[in-house]
Amino acid sequence: MASAGEPPRRRGRVLIIVQNLPVPFDRRVWLEATSLTRADYDVSVICPKFKGYERAYERVEEVDIYRYALPVQAEGALGFAAEFAWCFIRTAMRSVTVAVRGRGFDVIHACNPPETYWLLGWVWRVLAGKRFIFDHHDLSPEMYAAKFGRRAGAMHRGLRWLEWLTFKTADVVVTTNGSHREIAITRGGVPPQRIFVVRSGPDLARLKRYPPDPRYRKGKAHLVVYLGEICSQDGVDHMVRAVKVLTQDHGRTDFHCIFVGGGSHQPVIKEYAGKLGLETVTTFTGRVSDEELCRILSSADLGIDPDPKTEWSDKSTMNKVMEYMYFGLPIVAYDLRETRVSARDAAVYAESNSESALAEAIAALLDNPAKRREMSAFGERRLRQALAWQYSVPVLLDAYETAFAMAADKGRRAALSQLPARNSRGH
């Protein structure tokens, strides 16, 4: 661990806070952390422990990682509230550790959900003049409505209030797309010049394409893949029902479907597929290594994004879409605003929230190899020319330069305020 006397890098010291996933598993946060390190910042990250990421402290790629244990897996609104409180306390304790025994920090970069770390940012600003950057990953009120089916009530109002406080506390907002930027302006009252759209495109250097491996197809002609965490709001049940439509109504026996990813809802979805009699045409891998992930995607024919249309999904950028594009996979998705922004002609868009329409779109693409080749070429080209992580790095660095410039300007104003005022005679 670095000593308290270790000299900071030229550009400053950063503390990133993320609660919903550990690093390096959280790809966006890890790309941000390593990009900042390569840009000459000292970076520390506080995150929870998960299976496979259980060390309380380690340094990876010059990033200091501090992890804390989660007592239980939260379920239900009260469970999430308890988890948020626990994580806040443990993160606050770890932030003191970073300040006293670690590299220290000049900026707190807090990722949501949840929007509870505005208070920690405010405390460190008052006590030590730290800057606060809000990394707006998700729309928490809309996600709550999608997950629990409630668009009102105390919890929903509380999430809106926490979101507003976070926007108001932030010196700079980093967000993932134009829809989130609009919300930061209209709902959060953030000046546009303090909002930076840093898209979560894949890092071309961290992914690798392999020759197709026929073992994933289970003897079938086609391989269809879902990639991502499997939670209740992600619509993976839609995909399972679409597979049932393909086998039962379309009579198709020429494909295998593989679901890559863990998540709180994964065991439920796997059991659901079994109840529908789909064991022989589906495989659930859980979380896999980066190499295994790349091998599966290199072997697939189609990538599916089954997120149903909600206020949350319509305004969210799905990372899986851009990862499909890297591997040249044509995409089938529901017609969502930000999915269209990302994929454009690399996807076909089924009628929203209709499993039968989703199944028909999958069947049509499986039967049209020329269309798949055209979509594949477009997706790869768009990803490499516009959406890859390399195009987001300059925007991220601009956000940090703005935050540090604000700190420097505040320091100059404070210093000027201490100068003795000259009288009218110039004495």
N, C-alpha and C positions, 0 to 999 in steps of 0.2 A: 504494500500500500504506500502511496506517496506520502511524504512527510508534509507537515504544515508549512515548512520553509521552502518547499520545492518551488522554483520560480515559475510563474505562469507563462504560457505561450504568448506570443506577440499580440494575438487578436482577442484574448480574453478566456474566461472560464465559464463553462456551461453545466448546469444541472438539469437533466431531462427526467421528468416524472411520468411514468405510464403505469396504469393499474390493471387494464383488462388482459394483458398478455405479457410474458417475460421477454426480455431480449437475450440473445439475438433472434428469437422466434418471431417477434413482431417485425415484419419486414420493413414497413415504413419507418418505424422509429429507429431501427438499426441502420437503415440507409441514411437517415438524418444524422445519427450519431457519428458514423464513420465518415460521412462527407464533411462534417464540421471538423473532425479530427484532421482529415487531410488538408483542410483549409487553415490549419494552424491554431485551432482552438483546443483547449483542454476540456474533455468531456467526461462527465460522470452520469450514470443512469441509476435511478431507483425504480424497482419493479418487484412484483410478487414472485415467489417460487412456484414452479409447476414441475410436473414430471419431466425429468431430463434436464431441468434447469434449477438445481437445488443448492448450489453453492451460495453461501451468504455473501461472499465477495470473490470476484475474480477480475482480472484485466484481460480483455480480448480485443485485439486489433487496436491497442492503445486507448481503449475505452474502459474506464473503471465502472464495474457493475456491482451494485449493492441490492441484495434481494432479501425479502422478508417472507415469513410463512403465512399462509392463509389458514385460519382455523377450520373452516368448513366451506363447502361449495354452496353459494347462496341460491335459494329458491324462493320465489314470490317477492312481493314488494318489500315486506318487512325484512326478509333475509338480505335483500340487496342493500337496504338502508343500514343494517348492522355491518355488512361487509364494507360499505363506504366508510363508516366511522372507524372501523378497525384499520383499514388501509391508510386513512388519513393520519391516525396516530402513529402508526409504524413508519410512514413516510416522513412525518415531521421529525421523528427521532433520528432517522437515517440522514435527514438533511443536516442536522447538527453534527453528525459524524463526518459527513463530507466537508462541512465548514471547518471543523476543529482538527480532524485527523487526516482528512483527505486533501484533495487538490484545491478545495474551496470553490466558490462560484460567484460570478458577477450577474448571471442571468438564470432565472428559473424558467424552464421551458416545459409547461404542463400540458399533457395530452388528455383529451377526454375520450370516452366517458370515464368517470363522472366529472361534473363541473364543481367539484368541492375544493380544488386546490387554489382557487382564487384567494382564500383566506390565508393559506401558507405564503403565497406570493405577497400579499398585502403586509403580513407580519414581517417578512424579511425585508421588504421595502422600507417599512418604518424603522426597523432596528438597524439595518445596515445598508440602506440605499440600493438594494438589488432591483434589477429590471425583471418584468414578468411578461413572457411570451405565451400566448394561448394557442395551442395546436389543435384546431377544431376538426377532429376526425369524424365525428358523428353528430347527428341531430338528436340529442337525448330525449326531448319531449316527444318527437315523432317516433323514435325507436320504442319508447315506452308504450305508446298507443298501438304500434304494430305488434309488440310482443304480448301485451296484456289486453288489447282490445278496449282500452279506456282513453278517451280523448278529453276527459274532464276529471274533477276530483282533486283532493289535496295533494296527492303525489305528482300529478301532472302539473299543477300550479307550482309546486315546489321546484320541479325540474326547470320550468320556465324562469323562475326567480333566480335559481342558481346560475343558469345560463346567462341571464342579464347581468348579474354581479360579476361573472367571469369576464364578460365583454367589457364592462366598465372598469375593471381592475387592470386589464391587459394594456401594456404599452404598445404591443404589436400583436396582430392576429395572423397566424399562418393557417390556411384552410385548404381544402382538397379540390374544390371546383367552383364554378361560377354560381351555382345555386346556393352553396354555403356562404359565398361572399355576399350575395344579396341579403341573406338572413342576418349576417353580421352588421350590415348597413341599416336595414329596416327594423330589425327586432332588437339589435344590440346597440344601435346608435354609434357604431365605430366609424370614424372618418375613413373614406376610401383609401387615402394615401397611407394608412397604417394597416392595410389588409394585403396579404401576399398569397396568391394561389400557387401552392406547391403540390402538384399532382403526384400521385403514388405510382408512377410507372415503374416497371421492373428495371433492375440494374443489368445491363447487357453482359457485364463481366461476371455476374454471379449465377447466370443460367447457362445451361449447355444442352444442345440437342444431340440425341443419340439415334442410331439406326432403330427402326421400329422393332419391337420385341413381340413376336406372335403369342407368347404365353399369356399376355394380358387379355387377349381376345377370347380365350377359352374355346378355341376351335371355330369361332364365328368369323364372318367376313368383315364385320365392322366393330369398332370400339367407340362407345360414347362415354364421355367423362364429365363428372361434376367435381369441382375443386373448391374447397373453402371450409371454414368452420360451419358446423351444422347446429344452428340454434333455431328457436321456434319461429323467428321472424324471417328466416332465410328461404322459406318456400321449398325446401327439399321434399316435403310431402307432395308438392305439386309434381315434381319430377318423378317420384315413385308412381304416382297415379298415371302420369303420361306413359311410363314404361308399361304399366298394366294395359292401357289403351292400345299401345303398339302391339303387344303380344295377343291380347284378346280380340280387339275389334279389327285391327289391321292384319292379324294372323302372321306377324313377323317373327321369325326364328333366326334371323341372320345377324344379330347384334348381341353384344354384351355391354353392360353398363357398369362402370366402376365409380364409386363415390370415395373421393380422397379428402380426408379431413376428420378432425375430432369435433369437440364441442359438446355442450351440455345436452343437446337434443339427439346426438348421434345414436345412442343405444335405442331410443324410442323409435327413430326412423328405421333403423335396421330391423327391429322387431316388427314394425308396420309392414315393411317389404315382405317379411316372412309370412305374415298373416294373409297377404294378397297372393301368396304362392309364387313369389318372384325370386326365390333363393337361387335357382339355376341360371338366372340371367342378370344377377346383380352381385357385386362384390363391394364390401365396405372395408377399406384399408385402415381406417383411423389415421392418425398423424404418421407421416413417413419422413424419411430423410430427404434432404434436398436432391440427392442423386436419384433416389427412387421416384420422387415427384417428376423430375425431368425425364426419366425413362418412360414413365406412364404417359405423360403429355406428348412425348415424341412418338408414341405408338398409337395415339388416338386419331379418330376421324372427325369428331365433332366435340365442341365444348358447350356445355349447357349452363345458362344462368337462369334458374327458375324463380328468382325473387319476384313475388307477386307485387302488383302495383299498389303502393300505399304512399302516404305523404312522406314517409321516411325513405323508401326505396327509390321513388321517382327523383329525389334530389341527391341521391348518394352515388358516388363512383365505386363500382365494384372492381376490386383489384383483380379478381379472377378473369375478368374480361380482357384486361391487358396482358395477363400471363398467357391466356389462350392465344392471343394475337402473336406473341413472341414465337410460339411453337407452330404458327401457321394453321391454327384450328379455326375453321368456320364456326360461327357461334349461332345458337338459337336462344332467344331471350324474349321475355315479354317486352312490350313497347314502353320503355322507361326513358324519361328525358335525358338523364346523364349517361345512360347506357348508349343512347344514340350519339351523344357528344363524343364518347370514347371510341366506339366501334365503327360508327357510320356504316359503310358497305361491307364491313367484315362480318356483319350479323344479319340474320333475318329476324323479323319482329312479329311474334305471334300475338293474337288478340289477348289483351291483358287478362290474367287470372283464369284462363280457360285451359284446363289440362288437355282437352281434346284438340284445341288449336295448337298447343305446344307439341303434342304427338304428331299431328299432321305436318307441322313444319320440319320436325326431325325426319319423318319418313320421306318427305319431298327432297330434302338435301341428301339423304343416304342414297336416293335413286338418281341423283344428278351429279356425277363426278366432275363434269365440266364447271358447273356452278361452284362446287367446293373449291376447285383449283383457283378460280377467279377470286373468290372471297379470301382464300388463303393468302394469295399474293398481295391483295390490297391490305389485309390486316398486318402482315409482316412489314410492308413498306411504311404504313402509317405509324406503327409502333416505333420503328427504327428512325424515322424522320421527324417525329413530333412528340411522342408520348413517353419515350424511355426516360429513366431517372436522370440521365445526364442533362436533360433540358430543364429539370426542376432545381438542380443544384444552384445555378446563379440566382434564382429567385429566393431560395432559402438564405443564401449569403447576403442578399440585399435586405432581407428582413432583419438579420442580425446587425448589419451595419446601421440600419435605422434605429434599432433598439439601443445600440451603443452610442450613436450620435445623440439620441435623446438624453441619455445619461450624462454625456459630456456637456450638452447644452444646459442641463439643469445645474451641473456643477459650476459652470461659468456664471450663471445667473446668481447662484448662492454666493459665490465669491464676490461678485460685483455688489451685492447687497450689503456686504460687510465693509465696503470702502467708505471712508468718511465723506459726507456730502460737502461739496465746495459751495461757499456763499456767493452772492452776486458779484463780489469784488475779486473773486478768484483766489481767496485765501484758503 
